[in-house]
Amino acid sequence: MKTTILASVVLATAMFYAPQSLAFDQSMSLRICEYVSINDKKRLRNYLKSNKVKIRSIFDSVQCNGSNLLEFAATSNALDVGEYLIGKLPVKTVTENLAAIKTSSAHLAKVANERIK
């Protein structure tokens, strides 16, 4: 009897468990893109914290108008958010996106070059 109840509890827990990558959905992506487009670093940080999500873990999966977050920040002239993203992303990722940043924002390109050094 105890084994049946225990097995049921374990099975129910496994069914309702959603890892962080699966829990990330379109509404979260939309909200993040919105905060980037209006250059609201404070709201972006609070939203990421409240959902226990890190920029590094979602950077590859979030696309805003067909661009990644860093390119979108550069084209939207979101300098505060762009600097925040450059500081939180790995140097390798910043290096890979440097060419796209240079075409859209000289300021963010300068910050990215300083981060790479």
C-alpha positions as CSV (number, residue, x, y, z in Angstrom):
1,M,0.0,0.0,0.0
2,K,2.8,2.4,1.0
3,T,4.6,1.6,-2.2
4,T,1.6,2.4,-4.4
5,I,1.1,5.8,-2.7
6,L,4.7,6.6,-2.9
7,A,4.8,5.7,-6.6
8,S,1.7,7.8,-7.2
9,V,3.3,10.9,-5.5
10,V,6.5,10.5,-7.4
11,L,4.7,10.1,-10.7
12,A,2.5,13.1,-10.0
13,T,5.5,15.3,-9.1
14,A,7.3,14.2,-12.3
15,M,4.3,15.1,-14.4
16,F,4.0,18.6,-13.1
17,Y,7.7,19.5,-12.9
18,A,8.7,21.9,-15.7
19,P,12.4,22.8,-16.1
20,Q,13.4,26.4,-16.5
21,S,13.9,26.0,-20.3
22,L,10.4,24.6,-20.8
23,A,8.8,27.2,-18.5
24,F,10.2,30.0,-20.8
25,D,7.4,31.0,-23.2
26,Q,6.3,33.6,-25.7
27,S,4.8,36.0,-23.2
28,M,8.1,36.2,-21.3
29,S,10.0,36.8,-24.5
30,L,7.5,39.5,-25.5
31,R,7.9,41.2,-22.1
32,I,11.7,41.1,-22.3
33,C,11.7,42.6,-25.8
34,E,9.3,45.3,-24.6
35,Y,11.7,46.3,-21.8
36,V,14.7,46.3,-24.1
37,S,12.9,48.4,-26.7
38,I,12.0,51.1,-24.2
39,N,15.4,51.0,-22.6
40,D,14.1,50.1,-19.1
41,K,17.0,48.3,-17.4
42,K,15.4,48.4,-13.9
43,R,12.2,46.6,-15.0
44,L,14.1,44.1,-17.1
45,R,16.3,43.2,-14.1
46,N,13.3,42.9,-11.8
47,Y,11.4,40.8,-14.3
48,L,14.3,38.4,-14.8
49,K,14.8,38.1,-11.0
50,S,11.2,37.5,-10.3
51,N,11.1,34.7,-12.9
52,K,14.5,33.3,-11.7
53,V,15.9,33.6,-15.2
54,K,19.4,34.7,-16.3
55,I,20.3,36.5,-19.5
56,R,22.9,33.9,-20.3
57,S,20.4,31.1,-20.2
58,I,17.8,32.8,-22.4
59,F,20.0,34.8,-24.8
60,D,20.0,32.2,-27.6
61,S,16.2,31.6,-27.4
62,V,14.9,35.1,-27.4
63,Q,14.5,36.9,-30.7
64,C,13.1,40.5,-31.0
65,N,12.1,41.5,-34.5
66,G,14.3,38.7,-35.9
67,S,17.4,39.8,-33.9
68,N,19.0,38.7,-30.7
69,L,18.7,40.8,-27.6
70,L,22.0,42.6,-28.1
71,E,21.4,43.5,-31.7
72,F,17.9,44.6,-30.9
73,A,19.2,46.9,-28.0
74,A,21.7,48.4,-30.5
75,T,19.1,49.1,-33.2
76,S,16.6,50.4,-30.6
77,N,19.2,52.8,-29.2
78,A,18.7,51.2,-25.8
79,L,22.1,52.1,-24.4
80,D,21.4,51.3,-20.7
81,V,20.0,47.9,-21.4
82,G,22.7,47.2,-24.0
83,E,25.4,48.0,-21.5
84,Y,23.7,45.7,-19.0
85,L,23.5,42.9,-21.5
86,I,27.2,43.3,-22.5
87,G,28.1,43.1,-18.9
88,K,26.1,39.9,-18.2
89,L,26.9,37.9,-21.4
90,P,30.1,35.9,-21.8
91,V,32.9,37.6,-23.7
92,K,32.7,35.0,-26.5
93,T,29.0,35.9,-27.1
94,V,29.8,39.6,-27.1
95,T,32.7,39.0,-29.6
96,E,30.4,37.0,-31.9
97,N,27.9,39.9,-32.0
98,L,30.4,42.8,-32.2
99,A,30.0,43.3,-36.0
100,A,26.2,43.7,-35.7
101,I,26.6,46.0,-32.7
102,K,29.1,48.3,-34.6
103,T,26.7,48.8,-37.5
104,S,23.9,50.1,-35.2
105,S,25.5,51.8,-32.1
106,A,28.9,53.3,-31.8
107,H,28.5,53.6,-28.0
108,L,27.6,50.0,-27.5
109,A,30.5,49.0,-29.8
110,K,32.9,50.9,-27.6
111,V,31.5,49.3,-24.4
112,A,31.7,45.8,-26.1
113,N,35.3,46.5,-27.1
114,E,36.2,47.4,-23.5
115,R,34.5,44.2,-22.3
116,I,36.5,42.1,-24.8
117,K,39.9,43.4,-23.7
